[in-house]
Amino acid sequence: MTRTFFIIIFAVLSAILIGSCKTDDDLDCPDGYIQVDGECVPVQHVMTTVILKLTNDSTGNETEFEFSDIDGIGGNDPVVDTVFLDTSASYNNAIEVWDESSDPVENLTSHIDEYADIHQFFFNIDNTLNLTVNYNDEDANGWPVGLATIYITGGESTGNLNIVLKHQVNGKDGNQSTGNTDIDVTFPVVISH
């Protein structure tokens, strides 16, 4: 074989290798995504505040309860409302999520809803608390989200409600241990007459 033939083969192989290597600059990520290690991944926001907006189904009374930790872990203690619920009642709950560390403050609820296919709230309830939380929304794939839920109370009791929001970029699987944790907050709850 001639030297020219080897030069041509080398040039073709180099072009193939160069063409197959993609840099971050080559990616065209959609809104809400950034380039990380050659992949488009959703932007993760700072989430400082969680608001529970509860409406009693039988009375129509609306109440709000807030968890706020504006300076994050290691700073000042979070400000946490105690959630007061009636016995033997049903509540529709809508969760709002805010970043109050930014200026202006940013409501991130619509962002979670827009990317519902990679977000899911999980609700962990103390055994001492007569409370059931049921999902009342789902993403386009049929997985629950948790921005809308139904709270059902039993008899008088007290305990904690832990709310965790998982960011599952590789797809939801209903497992709280999968993905990154965006939110992990705990509300004290009192159920009484």
Number of C-alpha atoms within 10 A of each C-alpha: 5 6 7 9 10 11 11 11 11 12 11 12 12 12 11 11 9 10 9 9 9 11 11 14 9 10 13 12 15 11 8 13 14 18 18 10 9 14 15 16 16 19 12 12 13 18 22 22 23 22 17 21 17 23 19 19 13 9 10 11 10 13 14 15 16 18 19 21 21 20 13 14 10 8 9 10 12 17 11 17 17 14 19 15 24 17 18 15 17 22 23 20 25 18 18 18 24 20 21 18 16 11 7 8 10 15 15 17 17 12 14 20 17 13 16 23 22 21 27 27 24 20 16 14 19 14 11 11 20 20 27 14 20 16 18 15 15 17 17 8 9 9 19 23 26 26 24 19 20 21 18 19 21 17 15 17 17 19 17 19 19 15 18 18 22 24 25 23 15 11 13 21 13 15 11 18 10 15 18 14 15 18 19 14 17 18 19 16 21 18 21 15 8
